[in-house]
């Protein structure tokens, strides 16, 4: 079972801004493309306790979505860069 919670209240706003910047740089996004970052809490067996989900909103209704199996506060630039090579 997934539980959603507001990542902006749970995480440092500066970290959110930084991660969005890394995503824009790594994927070479133009300024008009939105990036949405959310944390999910999962209580199912084998699921990480908290993961960070990144959605790149290039095509209406069809975002590119990536998951990093750690909380937003622990996401590093190398985690973002590795998404571009997967």
Secondary structure, 3 states (H helix, E strand, C coil): CEEEECHHHHCCHHHHHHHHHHHHHHCCCCCCCEEEEEEEEECCCCCCCEEEEEEEECCCCCCEEEEECCCHHHCCHHHHHHHCCC
